[in-house]
Structures are given as structure tokens and as C-alpha cells.
Amino acid sequence: MEATENQASLDGLRVMVVDDSKTIRRTADSILSKAGCDVESAIDGFDALARIGSFDPDVVIIDILMPRLDGYQTTALIKNNDRFADTPVILLSSKDSIFDKARGRIVGASDYLTKPFNSDEILSAVQSFAEGRQVADEGAVAG
């Protein structure tokens, strides 16, 4: 029953997954797609910035340690864009230090997941932002 409730609330949610690891991108894509999300993958921060405008994600999941443009830099650039300032960003990292989490909050991340993650962890993180989106959408309809 609970899986059906999660499925309904994630249907159509647009999630961008940014990670230089093909395995992580495929795993996240599989989990989120099965839950009803529309998933777009990017191989690094530059790729994400090139795709974000046309995809217009509801949630962005970004790995911290990537070549060229890391997750902190990518998050800061996304959050400094007026169009995406309110888009939740979930950082992914193999490190679980308080300093990494704090730095993520400073650049505007909404949440932090430690790799390896399981399906419940990633779905729960995305679910919390899907609920916020539905409340905002209902407010827009009512207003």
C-alpha cells in the first residue's frame, strides 16, 4: 500500500541526476523511473548546466566529486540562477563528514545522501520534495 502512495506522488516528477559514474546514473535512473519519475542524466556539472534549462527539473541530484565542475560549484551556479533558485538540490557523496554537509548547505543544497544509497533512501529524499511541489501546485490552482 505504501509503495502505491509513493508511486502516485512521484508520477511525473522531473529529476535530474548528475554523476560522472555511469553505474550511479543508471541505478538512480532505474529506481526513480520505476517510481514514476521522468529522469534526465548528466555526466558532469557542465553537462547538467547545458541540459537544465530545457529539462526544467523539479529536483536535482548531484554528485560532489566530479571532474571539471564539482557538485558544490554546480549547485552554487544552479541556485544563483533565479529560475532554479527554489529547485531542491540533493548532494551525493561517498564522504559522510559534517564539513561536507555544511559546505553543501552553504552553497544551497537541500539534502545530502551518502553513497552507496539504497532505493528507500533516494526515494525518501526525492519524496520529501515532491510533497512540497504538490502543495505549491495546489496553491497555484487555488490562487
N, C-alpha and C positions, 0 to 999 in steps of 0.2 A: 504493500500500500504506500509506504513512504517513498519508494522509488518512483511510483507513478506521480506523486505530488511533485517531486524534484523534476521529473521529466516535463511536466506541464509548465512549470515555472521557468525552465531553461529553453523551451522551444523558441527558436528564432533569435536567441541571444547571440550577438556577434562578438566573437572572441578572437583577438589576435595573439598568436603565440610566437615569441621572438627568442630563438635559441640557436646557437651555432651547432648544436648536436642534433643530427638527423633523428637519432633514437628518441630524444626528449620531444622533439616536434611531433614525431609520429605517435608516440604514446599519448601525449596531451590531445592531439587531434582525434585519435581513436576514442578516448574517454569522453571528451566533450561532444563529439559528433553523435555518439550513441545516446547522449543525454539530450540531444535535440539542438545543440548549438550550431551556428554557422561559423566555421573556423577558417581563419586565414593565417598562414605561416610565413615567417620572415627569418632569414638566415643570420641577420645581424641588425644592429641599430640603424645603419644606413638603409638597408632593405626595408625595415619597418617604417622609417620616415617617408620613404618613397611610396609605400602602399597605404599608409594610414588614412590619407585624405579620401581616397576612393572607396576604401572598405568601411570607414566610419564605425569603428568598433565600440561596443558597449563596455567591454573590459579588455585590458591588455595585460598579458603575462610575459614578463621579460627576465631572461637570464642575466645575472650580474656580470659574470666573467665571459666576455666575448671579445674577439679581435676587433680592431678598428675603432669601434664606438661601444663602450661598455654599457651595462644596464643602468648605472647611475646617470651617465651622460644622456642616454636615450630617454630615460624617464624625465629628466630635467627639461629637455627640449620639448617633449610632448606636453608636459604640464605648463610650460611657458607659452604655449600656443592657446590663445583664447578659445578656439573651437574645441580643444581637447582638455582644457584645464580641469573640468569636472569628471573626466573619464577615469574610472578607477584603474590603477596600475598595481599588479601583484608581482613582486620581485621573486625570482627563483635563484637559489644558491646552494652550493654544497657546503657552505660555511654557515654555522648557526651562532655567530657571535653577536653580542649585544651591540657592538660597534657597527657591524654591517646593517643590522636592523635600524639603528639610529640614523645612520647615513641615508638609508632608504627613505625614512620618514622626512629627513631634511630636504631631499630632492622631490618629495611629493608622492611617494609610494603609499598606497592604501593598505597593503598587506604584504606578507613575506612568507614564502613557502620554502622549506628545506628539501633539497634533493637527496636521495630519491623520494618522490612523493607517491602516494597511492591514490587510487581513484576517489576514495572518500575525501581525502584532503583537498584535492584540486576541485572537486565538485562542491564541497562545502565553501571553499573560498569564493568561487565564482557565484554560488547560490546567494551568498550574503549581498552581493552587488546587484544580482538580478532582482531581488526583492525590493531594493531601493529604486531600481529603474521602473518597476511596475507601479509603485506608489507615485512616482513622478509622472508617469504616463497617465495614470488615472486622474491626477490633479490637473493635468493639461486638458483632458477631456472635459472634466467638470468645470474648469475655469473658462 
